[in-house]
Amino acid sequence: MKTVKSTILWLDLDLAYQKGAIIEDSLLMGADYYETDADRTFLAAKGGIPIGIGKNTHIKRAIIDKNARIGNNVKILNGDNVQEAARETEGYFIKSSIVTVIKDAFIPSGTVI
């Protein structure tokens, strides 16, 4: 089951997030292009992450920019209530306690932000 609450989905993102994903109070910007099922299968076989949000990922109070690749079991919750952080080399930054995953970012499976 997928859960989306108080969230704005830019474009058609129903296919971009996987089973068990929870997205709350967030803005998802979508993608500039579409990956076919074959593309996604090929990426998975090579250990890559397709565009979108992986299985059992929980996102709360975040902005996800275009073409982001967020792995499985990622937690983007800002549980420590960090107000400001510049982590662009890791694919995100925090401003006013809101996490923004930057365009074309790669967030590996199991990451906790």
C-alpha positions as CSV (number, residue, x, y, z in Angstrom):
1,M,0.0,0.0,0.0
2,K,1.1,3.6,-0.8
3,T,0.2,6.5,1.5
4,V,0.1,10.1,0.4
5,K,-1.2,12.8,2.8
6,S,-1.3,16.6,2.4
7,T,1.1,16.3,-0.6
8,I,1.3,18.0,-4.0
9,L,2.3,15.6,-6.8
10,W,3.6,17.5,-9.8
11,L,2.7,15.6,-13.0
12,D,1.6,11.9,-12.8
13,L,3.7,10.4,-10.1
14,D,1.6,7.4,-9.2
15,L,4.1,5.2,-10.9
16,A,7.1,7.0,-9.4
17,Y,6.7,5.7,-5.9
18,Q,6.7,2.1,-4.7
19,K,4.8,-0.2,-2.4
20,G,5.1,0.8,1.3
21,A,6.1,4.4,0.6
22,I,4.7,7.1,2.9
23,I,4.7,10.7,1.7
24,E,3.4,13.4,4.0
25,D,3.2,17.2,3.8
26,S,5.6,17.3,0.8
27,L,6.0,18.5,-2.7
28,L,7.1,16.1,-5.4
29,M,8.2,17.8,-8.7
30,G,8.2,14.7,-11.0
31,A,10.6,14.0,-13.8
32,D,11.7,15.4,-17.1
33,Y,11.5,12.0,-18.8
34,Y,9.9,8.6,-18.4
35,E,11.8,5.4,-17.6
36,T,10.2,2.3,-19.1
37,D,9.7,-0.9,-17.1
38,A,12.6,-2.3,-19.0
39,D,14.8,0.7,-18.0
40,R,13.8,0.2,-14.4
41,T,14.5,-3.5,-14.5
42,F,17.9,-3.0,-16.1
43,L,18.8,-0.4,-13.4
44,A,17.7,-2.7,-10.6
45,A,19.8,-5.5,-12.0
46,K,22.9,-3.3,-12.0
47,G,22.2,-2.1,-8.4
48,G,21.0,1.3,-9.7
49,I,18.0,3.3,-8.5
50,P,15.2,4.3,-10.9
51,I,13.7,7.8,-10.9
52,G,11.2,8.0,-8.1
53,I,10.8,6.9,-4.5
54,G,11.7,3.4,-3.4
55,K,9.9,0.8,-1.4
56,N,9.1,1.5,2.3
57,T,10.5,5.0,2.1
58,H,9.1,7.6,4.4
59,I,9.2,11.3,3.4
60,K,7.7,14.1,5.6
61,R,7.9,17.9,5.1
62,A,10.2,17.7,2.1
63,I,10.5,19.0,-1.4
64,I,11.7,16.5,-4.0
65,D,13.0,18.1,-7.1
66,K,12.8,16.6,-10.6
67,N,14.5,13.4,-11.6
68,A,15.4,12.4,-8.0
69,R,16.4,8.8,-7.4
70,I,15.5,7.8,-3.9
71,G,16.3,4.2,-2.8
72,N,14.4,1.7,-0.7
73,N,13.9,2.2,3.1
74,V,15.0,5.8,3.0
75,K,13.8,8.1,5.8
76,I,13.6,11.8,4.9
77,L,12.0,13.1,8.2
78,N,14.5,15.6,9.7
79,G,14.0,13.8,13.0
80,D,16.7,16.0,14.6
81,N,14.9,19.1,13.5
82,V,17.9,20.6,11.8
83,Q,17.2,24.2,10.7
84,E,19.9,24.7,8.1
85,A,22.3,22.3,6.4
86,A,24.2,22.5,3.1
87,R,24.6,18.9,1.9
88,E,24.4,19.4,-1.9
89,T,27.2,16.9,-2.5
90,E,24.9,14.3,-0.8
91,G,21.9,15.4,-2.9
92,Y,20.0,17.6,-0.5
93,F,20.0,20.7,1.7
94,I,17.8,21.8,4.6
95,K,16.4,25.3,4.9
96,S,14.0,26.4,7.7
97,S,13.9,22.7,8.7
98,I,12.5,21.6,5.3
99,V,14.6,19.0,3.5
100,T,15.0,19.7,-0.3
101,V,16.3,16.8,-2.4
102,I,17.9,18.6,-5.4
103,K,17.3,17.9,-9.1
104,D,18.9,14.7,-10.4
105,A,19.9,13.6,-6.9
106,F,20.8,10.1,-6.0
107,I,19.8,9.1,-2.4
108,P,21.0,5.5,-1.6
109,S,18.8,2.9,0.0
110,G,18.8,3.0,3.8
111,T,19.7,6.7,4.0
112,V,18.3,8.6,7.0
113,I,18.0,12.4,6.7
